[in-house]
Amino acid sequence: EPGYAIALTLAAGALSNQISMGWPAFVPDNREKCIELIHAALAHGSGDATVLAHCSVMLIHIAHDYDRGMRIAERSLSLNPNNIKVLLCAGISHLHCGSIDDAIALSRRALTISPGDRDGYFSMTTISHAHMIRGEYEDALTWAERAQALNPYNNPTHWMMIASNAHLERMVEARRRLAEFHNMVPEVTIASIVAGQPRKDPKRLESVLEGLRKAGMAEG
């Protein structure tokens, strides 16, 4: 069923995760293939809030089409403002391209509506990253630890734990966390993380990268 928008979104998501996490490529021309799938999903799922929400994040992360990504995020919110996946994705979109206050508020709303949601670690990590941007490293660490309790395998959660500990001068803990992370994904470097992240406002990743460097992550 080539017009099945949810399946197209999930296929794009698999490639998007690989790129944004800095993992080795699954297929040749993986970024181009991911963008092709995003556009196909949008063409067939323009009225589906969940499809729009996930595609908005991928447009920002993978296509670097920041304005369109934010417009689609707002469209998904207007279609279904109480859908936790819509709120989760809108929080991520605002984290990188919009309002940090809105990133936190939308993520907190997703957690409030469904406190037991298995994907809640995304919202928790978004909140952690927002606090990193603000230089609120204790709060960043608290939210990252909550996220890890839900999912110990999410790369950005590890980035936040490593970096926040480093900024708090807890270097033994930061290096221990880095060693654990490298056991899980040894090939990840500063360069591979940067390559997979939005670039509209590089300052939003700056404190995370600075903390990772301080803990000893290789530039790549």
C-alpha positions in Angstrom: 0.0 0.0 0.0 2.3 2.8 -1.2 0.1 5.6 0.1 0.0 4.3 3.7 1.1 7.5 5.4 1.9 6.0 8.9 4.1 3.3 7.4 5.9 5.9 5.3 6.4 8.0 8.4 7.8 5.1 10.3 10.2 4.2 7.5 11.4 7.7 7.4 11.7 7.6 11.2 14.1 4.7 11.1 16.4 6.5 8.8 16.0 9.8 10.7 17.0 8.1 14.0 20.1 6.7 12.4 21.1 10.1 11.0 20.3 12.2 14.1 22.0 9.7 16.5 25.2 9.6 14.4 24.9 5.9 13.7 26.4 4.2 10.6 24.2 4.5 7.5 21.6 1.8 6.9 21.3 2.4 3.1 23.2 4.4 0.5 22.1 8.1 0.3 20.2 7.7 3.6 19.4 11.4 4.0 18.0 11.7 0.5 15.9 8.5 1.0 14.6 9.8 4.4 13.6 13.1 2.8 11.8 11.3 0.0 9.8 9.2 2.5 8.9 12.4 4.5 7.5 14.1 1.4 5.6 10.9 0.5 4.1 10.7 4.0 3.1 14.4 3.9 1.5 13.9 0.5 -0.7 11.0 1.7 -1.2 12.1 5.3 -1.8 15.8 5.2 -4.9 15.5 7.4 -3.3 13.2 10.0 -2.0 15.1 13.0 0.4 12.3 14.1 1.9 12.0 10.6 2.3 15.8 10.5 3.9 15.9 14.0 6.5 13.3 13.2 7.3 14.7 9.8 7.7 18.2 11.3 10.6 16.9 13.5 12.2 15.1 10.6 12.0 18.1 8.4 13.9 20.1 11.0 16.4 17.4 11.8 17.1 15.8 8.4 15.9 18.2 5.7 16.9 21.4 7.7 13.7 22.9 6.4 13.1 24.8 9.6 10.3 27.1 8.6 8.2 24.4 7.0 8.9 22.1 9.9 7.6 24.6 12.4 4.5 25.4 10.2 3.7 21.7 10.1 4.2 21.4 13.9 1.7 24.2 14.4 -0.7 22.6 12.0 -0.5 19.3 13.8 -1.3 21.1 17.1 -4.3 22.8 15.6 -5.7 19.5 14.4 -5.2 17.6 17.7 -3.9 19.7 20.6 -4.5 16.8 23.1 -2.6 14.1 21.2 0.5 13.2 23.3 2.6 12.4 20.2 1.7 15.7 18.7 2.7 17.5 21.9 5.9 15.5 22.2 7.0 16.4 18.6 5.9 20.0 18.9 8.1 20.2 22.0 11.1 18.9 20.1 10.4 21.3 17.2 10.3 24.3 19.5 13.5 23.1 21.3 15.5 23.5 18.1 13.6 26.2 16.1 11.1 28.0 18.3 10.5 29.0 21.9 12.4 27.2 24.7 9.5 28.1 27.1 7.1 26.5 24.7 9.4 23.4 24.3 9.2 22.9 28.1 5.4 23.7 28.3 4.4 21.3 25.5 6.6 18.5 26.8 5.2 18.9 30.3 1.7 18.9 28.9 2.4 15.6 27.1 3.7 14.1 30.4 0.7 15.4 32.3 -1.9 14.1 29.8 -0.2 10.6 29.8 2.2 10.2 32.7 2.7 6.5 32.0 3.4 6.9 28.3 6.3 4.6 27.2 7.6 7.4 25.0 7.7 9.9 27.8 11.5 9.8 27.8 11.4 11.9 24.6 9.6 14.7 26.5 11.8 14.4 29.5 15.0 14.6 27.4 13.5 17.6 25.6 13.0 19.3 29.0 16.6 18.3 30.0 18.0 19.8 26.8 16.0 23.0 27.4 17.6 23.4 30.8 21.0 22.7 29.3 20.5 25.6 27.0 19.6 27.8 29.9 22.6 26.7 31.9 20.4 25.0 34.5 22.5 21.9 34.8 21.0 20.4 38.0 17.6 20.5 36.5 19.0 19.1 33.2 20.5 16.2 35.1 17.3 15.5 37.0 15.2 15.3 33.9 17.8 13.2 32.1 17.9 10.7 34.9 14.1 10.5 34.8 14.3 9.8 31.1 16.9 7.1 31.5 14.7 5.3 34.0 12.1 4.9 31.2 14.6 4.1 28.4 18.3 3.5 29.1 19.1 3.3 25.4 18.2 6.7 24.1 21.3 8.5 22.9 20.3 12.1 23.6 19.5 11.2 27.2 23.0 10.0 27.6 24.4 13.2 26.0 22.5 15.2 28.6 23.6 13.1 31.6 27.3 13.2 30.5 27.3 17.0 29.7 25.3 18.1 32.7 27.6 16.2 35.1 30.6 17.7 33.3 29.3 21.2 33.7 28.6 20.5 37.4 32.3 19.5 37.7 31.3 15.9 38.6 34.0 14.6 36.3 34.3 11.1 37.7 30.5 10.6 37.1 30.7 12.3 33.7 33.5 10.1 32.5 31.7 7.0 33.9 28.6 7.9 32.0 30.7 8.5 28.9 32.3 5.1 29.2 28.8 3.5 29.5 27.6 5.4 26.5 30.6 4.3 24.4 30.1 0.7 25.3 26.6 1.1 23.8 27.6 3.1 20.7 31.4 3.2 20.4 31.4 4.9 17.0 29.6 8.2 18.1 31.8 11.4 18.1 31.2 15.1 18.5 31.3 15.3 14.7 28.7 12.6 14.1 26.3 14.2 16.7 26.6 17.6 15.0 26.0 16.1 11.6 22.7 14.8 12.7 21.3 17.8 14.5 19.4 20.9 13.4 21.6 24.0 12.6 19.2 26.9 12.7 20.6 28.0 16.0 23.9 26.2 16.7 23.9 27.8 20.2 21.1 25.4 21.3 23.5 22.5 21.0 26.6 24.3 22.3 26.3 23.6 26.0 25.7 19.9 25.3 28.8 19.6 23.0 30.9 21.6 25.4 30.0 19.2 28.3 30.7 16.1 26.1 34.1 17.5 25.1 34.9 18.2 28.8 34.0 14.6 29.6 36.4 13.4 26.9 34.3 12.5 23.9 36.4 12.5 20.7 35.9 15.1 18.1 35.8 12.6 15.2 
